[in-house]
Amino acid sequence: MISMNKHLVRLQVSRHLAKQLAVIQKRYKFFTEDEVTHRAIRGAGYPIRPNVPRVRFAPFFDPKNKEQLESQKRTSRKDVISKAMSAYLESAKRYDKFIKEQTEEFETGRRHLANIMGVDVNSMTQKDIDMAIQYLLPSGLFSQRARPQMKPPEEIFPMKKEAQFDINGRPFNSLYYTARPNFYDTCFKISEFSERLNAFEDRLVRKGVVNPPEETKIQLKGTDWLSINEMRQKFLEPLNESKYESLIQAMERLVSHPYSKMATEFIMEYRKEIKTLSSQMQIPELMYDENGRPFMTATGNRKYCVANVTVRGNGTGKVDINGQDITYFDFINDREQVMTPLQITGQLFKVDIECRTMYEEMTKEWSKDSPPVGRHSDGVWRELGTTAQSGAIRLGLALALRSFVDSKTVEKMRLAGLLTRDVRTRERKKWGQEGARRKYTWKKR
C-alpha cells in the first residue's frame, strides 16, 4: 500500500503500480488525479489529454510549507473556470453594461420630455410618455412599430438567457446539445403528462368508469395559446413555425384528453387570457317610440362622408337611403356593403333602416378663410362618392344593430371588422406634383 499526500490519489496498488507512480511523479510536474490512475495502469505511454485542468505538484511537496499550500489552493481544480463559463461571464458583463447605459439614456430622455411637457418626472407614466411622443412627433405611418416610440430598454431589447452549465462547463440539462433544451423539455413533459393521464384512465376503466363526467376536462374559455413570438420569449430559444405548430398540436392532444383537468397548471403556462373587446363596449339600450316600437340611431363615417342611420325593430326589411331603396347604389359592391351587417346578425327582413348621408364639413363650423373640402367656390356642394356613402352606412348600421343582438353576435361582428371605422382617406396633393404621387411629365425641351 502506498500512502500519498492529500493532493494525490490514495490507491491500493501492487508494487508494479507503485513503481509506475514514482516514475510519473518524477517525469511530470503537471498532472491530475485521473491522469495518475491512467498513467499508472497504462504505463504512462500516451500524451497528456487536452482540456483537463492541471494541478501543479512540487517535486518535494511539504505540507507544512504555507507558500506551497496557498499555491495549491489557488491552482486547485475547483477554482478553474471553463472556457464556456468565462465566455458567458464576459457576454453577460457586456449585456449588463449595455442595459445600464440604455437605462441611463432612457431616464435622461424621460426627464427632458417631462420638462418639455411641463409634467412632474416622478408622476410620469409610460402612457404619458407615449402620448407626449405622439404629440411632439406625429406620424402618419400605418404600422405601429414604424412610428417613433420611447420605452424602457427591457421592453425593446431581448432578454439574455442564463448560463445552462456549471463552472466546469457541464450542462445542467441533458438536452443542452439539442440547441433547444427548453423546447424539447416541454415536449417531454407533454409526453409524461399524456402517459400519466392514460394510466389514470386505464385504472378507472378497470373499475368500471367508462364515460367520465365533463368536469374532469379542462375548460379553456377566454384563453388562447401563446403566439410564436411569445413562445420564443418564454423559451429564449430560436423557434420556427413548424416547431411551433408541432408544439400546439401536442398541446391540443393533451387538452382533448378526458382527464386533462389534472394538467391544468402545466397547460395554462402556455396560454394567455383574452379580454373580449365586445364585453368592454358600452352598448346603448333600445329606445321606443310612441307606438312602442323599438329603434336605435347611430352615426357612421367614411372619408368625408357622415351617415345618420336609424334602425327600427319589428320591420319587414324596408330600406330608405336618401329617399330611395337599395337601388340608390348602382354597383353591386356598394349594395353588399350595406347588407353585410344585416346578414351577419340575421336581421334581414326583420328591421327597417333609414339612412341620410352628408358631408362631414356640413356638421362642423367653418370660416371663409378655411372653406370645407366638399364645397365649391359658388356654394354648391360636391357630390359624394358611392364608396364613401356605402362604407359610412355600413358602419352606422352595424353600430345600431348592436342593441338588437346578444354579446356573442357583437363579438362576431367585431371579428368581421364591422365595428371598426375605415381610416383610409384620399391623400393630399403634394406641392410641385400633379397629384398625391403623380409627377408632372418631364420634357427635355
SULDAPE-V281348 format. One record per helix or strand of 2 or more residues. SS is the DSSP state (~ for helix, > for strand). FROM is the first residue (numbers start at 1). LEN is the number of residues. If there is no record, write none. Layout:
BEGIN
ss/from/len
SS/FROM/LEN
SS/FROM/LEN
END
This chain:
BEGIN
ss/from/len
~/15/13
>/30/2
~/33/10
>/55/2
~/66/9
~/77/3
~/83/35
~/126/11
~/153/4
~/176/3
~/181/27
~/214/3
>/223/3
~/228/8
~/241/15
~/260/9
>/271/3
~/277/4
>/287/2
>/294/9
>/305/8
>/319/3
~/326/3
~/332/14
>/352/8
~/360/4
~/386/19
~/407/9
END
